[in-house]
Amino acid sequence: MAGGFFDISVAGAKRNIISSHKARVVVLLTLLCITASLRSFELIGGAAFIVLSLCVWAGVKWKYVFLRMLFLVPFGLGAIILLPFFAGGKEVPLFLGIMVSEKGLSTALLLVNKLLLCHFIICLLLSTTSPSELFRTLRQLGLPFVLVEIMKVTMRYLAVLFEEIERMMIAQQSRGFNFKTFASWRSYKRSGELIGVLLIRSYNRSKRIHEAMVSRGFDSSEKE
């Protein structure tokens, strides 16, 4: 199920790369920041060798990593893919006579490599650190309480969101609606209606969750 791809509990690695939870989180987050700031393919290649070596040694579940990539990478590629066509500078032929910016193409390739590498680092962090250890360490590092709580709720309910989408799709398919083809205006209209219903259900669920948390003593101004 799609929701399972966001379930951290299935991402467990065979061994921890660093025994201390706090040190492991600090090292991997530092590596993530360094990778995001790299500006040359040579340095990214070196970082990729280090990250992939750590992934192999830790025994991460590659199926989990690549399945998550199917959902996460397209969001980044959607913005990156347009760079070669709109960036200025010298133009070079790409294919079929299409001209693109040489600088834009280089920048796009650099961003794609960094995106993939950062994805592997995040998967390595999630695979070697349980959610409770991760959030506890982030609080110890000084991350605001509200941000930590937002991350907790997001990671906890992403799977629920996708399970809700799957149930809605199954319900529509049982009524004869086909999501594989969009041959008529009715198909697009129905898809828009489903997205609207999903937003309303998500909003109502968020209200119920907040009310349940408040009734159990949750305080957004909590310091610890």
Rosetta blueprint (number, residue, H / E / L):
1 M L
2 A H
3 G H
4 G H
5 F H
6 F H
7 D L
8 I H
9 S H
10 V H
11 A L
12 G L
13 A L
14 K L
15 R L
16 N L
17 I L
18 I L
19 S L
20 S L
21 H H
22 K H
23 A H
24 R H
25 V H
26 V H
27 V H
28 L H
29 L H
30 T H
31 L H
32 L H
33 C H
34 I H
35 T H
36 A H
37 S H
38 L L
39 R L
40 S L
41 F H
42 E H
43 L H
44 I H
45 G H
46 G H
47 A H
48 A H
49 F H
50 I H
51 V H
52 L H
53 S H
54 L H
55 C H
56 V H
57 W H
58 A H
59 G L
60 V L
61 K L
62 W H
63 K H
64 Y H
65 V H
66 F H
67 L H
68 R H
69 M H
70 L H
71 F H
72 L H
73 V H
74 P H
75 F H
76 G H
77 L H
78 G H
79 A H
80 I H
81 I L
82 L L
83 L H
84 P H
85 F H
86 F H
87 A L
88 G L
89 G L
90 K L
91 E E
92 V E
93 P E
94 L L
95 F L
96 L L
97 G L
98 I L
99 M E
100 V E
101 S E
102 E H
103 K H
104 G H
105 L H
106 S H
107 T H
108 A H
109 L H
110 L H
111 L H
112 V H
113 N H
114 K H
115 L H
116 L H
117 L H
118 C H
119 H H
120 F H
121 I H
122 I H
123 C H
124 L H
125 L H
126 L H
127 S H
128 T H
129 T L
130 S L
131 P H
132 S H
133 E H
134 L H
135 F H
136 R H
137 T H
138 L H
139 R H
140 Q H
141 L L
142 G L
143 L L
144 P L
145 F H
146 V H
147 L H
148 V H
149 E H
150 I H
151 M H
152 K H
153 V H
154 T H
155 M H
156 R H
157 Y H
158 L H
159 A H
160 V H
161 L H
162 F H
163 E H
164 E H
165 I H
166 E H
167 R H
168 M H
169 M H
170 I H
171 A H
172 Q H
173 Q H
174 S L
175 R L
176 G L
177 F L
178 N L
179 F L
180 K L
181 T L
182 F L
183 A L
184 S L
185 W H
186 R H
187 S H
188 Y H
189 K H
190 R H
191 S H
192 G H
193 E H
194 L H
195 I H
196 G H
197 V H
198 L H
199 L H
200 I H
201 R H
202 S H
203 Y H
204 N H
205 R H
206 S H
207 K H
208 R H
209 I H
210 H H
211 E H
212 A H
213 M H
214 V H
215 S H
216 R L
217 G L
218 F L
219 D L
220 S L
221 S L
222 E L
223 K L
224 E L
